[in-house]
């Protein structure tokens, strides 16, 4: 990923779905990204995304995000308005160690950690 960012410094949209990605090391070099589509990979750590100041749309569907606290990194992406996380373990329970809780609402938890979101899983984010 780092090579892409250093070569294509003005890259605005990047599709890397179904690529077998296990981490996002080097994504910060793609600092102009506005849209990032990384669905159906093996990503669990979102900390590298905090450097993407222009990111508006992020598709993380079907990855390995097991801890709701990973969403705090996305809270630092101040322009992020559309997020897709369905198909990740966080939609069922807050972390891998916890049991499924009947009153757990991942939409409400994501909205707390990323308050500026407008759409979550293609539904207005304020609809919890």
C-alpha positions in Angstrom: 0.0 0.0 0.0 2.8 2.4 0.9 4.2 2.1 -2.7 0.8 3.2 -4.1 0.7 6.3 -1.9 4.2 7.4 -2.7 3.7 6.9 -6.5 0.1 8.1 -6.7 0.2 10.9 -4.2 -3.1 12.5 -5.4 -5.0 9.2 -5.3 -8.6 9.9 -4.2 -10.4 6.6 -4.6 -9.0 3.1 -3.9 -10.7 -0.2 -4.3 -9.0 -3.2 -2.7 -11.8 -5.6 -1.9 -11.1 -9.3 -1.9 -7.3 -8.8 -1.9 -6.4 -10.9 1.1 -5.1 -7.8 3.0 -4.4 -8.5 6.6 -3.2 -5.0 7.6 -3.2 -1.5 6.4 0.5 -0.6 7.0 1.5 2.2 4.7 -2.0 3.5 4.0 -1.0 6.8 5.6 1.1 7.5 2.5 -2.2 7.7 0.6 -3.0 10.9 2.4 -5.3 12.3 -0.3 -7.8 9.4 -0.2 -11.5 10.4 0.0 -12.9 6.9 -0.6 -11.5 3.6 0.5 -13.2 0.3 -0.3 -11.5 -2.6 1.5 -14.4 -5.0 2.0 -13.8 -8.8 2.3 -10.2 -8.8 3.5 -8.7 -9.9 6.9 -8.3 -6.5 8.5 -8.7 -6.2 12.2 -6.5 -3.2 13.1 -7.8 0.2 12.0 -5.2 2.4 13.7 -3.4 3.2 10.4 -6.6 5.0 9.2 -6.2 7.8 11.7 -3.8 9.6 9.3 -6.4 9.9 6.4 -7.7 13.4 7.1 -9.7 13.6 3.8 -11.4 10.2 4.1 -15.2 10.5 3.6 -16.3 7.0 2.6 -14.9 3.7 4.1 -16.2 0.2 3.3 -15.0 -2.4 5.8 -17.7 -5.0 5.2 -16.8 -8.6 5.8 -13.4 -8.1 7.6 -12.1 -9.4 11.0 -12.9 -6.4 13.2 -13.6 -8.1 16.5 -13.3 -5.1 18.9 -15.7 -2.2 18.9 -12.9 0.0 20.3 -11.3 -0.1 16.8 -14.0 2.4 15.9 -12.3 5.0 18.0 -9.6 5.3 15.3 -12.3 6.2 12.8 -13.5 8.9 15.2 -10.3 10.8 14.4 -11.1 10.8 10.6 -13.1 14.0 11.0 -14.6 14.0 7.4 -15.7 10.4 7.5 -19.5 10.4 6.7 -20.2 7.0 5.3 -19.1 3.7 6.9 -19.9 0.1 6.2 -19.0 -2.5 8.8 -21.7 -5.2 8.4 -20.3 -8.7 8.3 -17.7 -8.0 11.1 -17.9 -9.6 14.5 -18.5 -6.2 16.1 -22.0 -6.3 14.7 -22.8 -9.3 17.0 -20.8 -8.5 20.2 -18.4 -5.8 21.4 -15.3 -8.0 21.4 -14.1 -11.5 20.7 -14.0 -12.4 24.4 -17.5 -11.3 25.3 -20.6 -13.4 25.0 -23.4 -12.2 22.7 -25.5 -9.7 24.6 -29.2 -9.5 23.6 -29.4 -5.7 24.2 -26.0 -5.0 22.4 -26.6 -2.5 19.6 -23.5 -2.1 17.4 -25.0 0.9 15.6 -25.4 2.9 18.8 -21.8 1.9 19.8 -20.3 2.9 16.5 -22.2 6.2 16.5 -20.8 7.0 20.0 -17.2 6.4 18.8 -17.7 8.1 15.4 -20.2 10.9 16.2 -19.9 12.7 12.9 -21.0 9.7 10.8 -24.0 10.4 8.5 -24.5 6.8 7.2 -23.7 3.5 8.8 -24.2 0.4 6.6 -26.1 2.6 4.1 -28.7 3.6 6.7 -28.8 7.1 8.3 -26.4 6.8 11.3 -28.9 8.4 13.8 -31.3 5.4 13.2 -30.0 3.1 16.0 
